[in-house]
């Protein structure tokens, strides 16, 4: 999947955060919905301008970002406790 067909960034929309094209729905916002337990069906029902392909693009974009960047260092179990 080429997420570039669905995700873009424009400094005039949400201060340049990556959004689904044609919407003001940021990748961050949509991932947050899934993080708190929303299902794909709930997201699509509540945001009818989204398509299943656009949601897959959100995940493809996030996966590529994680491959290319090291944003977080997750502590080892011994260090966490």
C-alpha positions, -999 to +999 in steps of 0.1 A: +000+000+000+013+034-009+001+056+020+010+087+000-022+083-020-042+089+012-020+108+037-005+143+033+007+173+052-002+209+046+009+237+068-025+253+065-043+222+079-038+213+116-004+231+116+010+206+092+002+174+110-002+144+086-039+140+078-061+119+056-065+137+023-097+156+020-103+157+057-090+174+089-086+140+105-050+136+116-031+103+117-024+110+154-062+114+161-072+082+143-045+061+159-057+075+192-092+062+186-079+027+180-056+030+211-087+036+233-106+007+218-125+019+188-131-006+161-127+000+124-165-002+121-169+025+147-144+048+131-159+044+096-195+048+110-185+080+128-164+095+100-182+085+068-156+104+046-130+078+055-126+046+036-111+013+047-082+020+024-076+054+040-075+037+075-050+011+062-029+040+049-029+055+084-013+023+097+011+020+068+022+056+074+027+049+111+046+017+105+070+034+080+076+062+105+085+037+132+109+019+109+127+051+100+128+068+134+136+058+170+112+081+189+110+061+221+133+040+242+112+014+260+128+005+293+138-031+299+117-050+325+145-049+350+148-011+347+110-006+349+105-022+382 
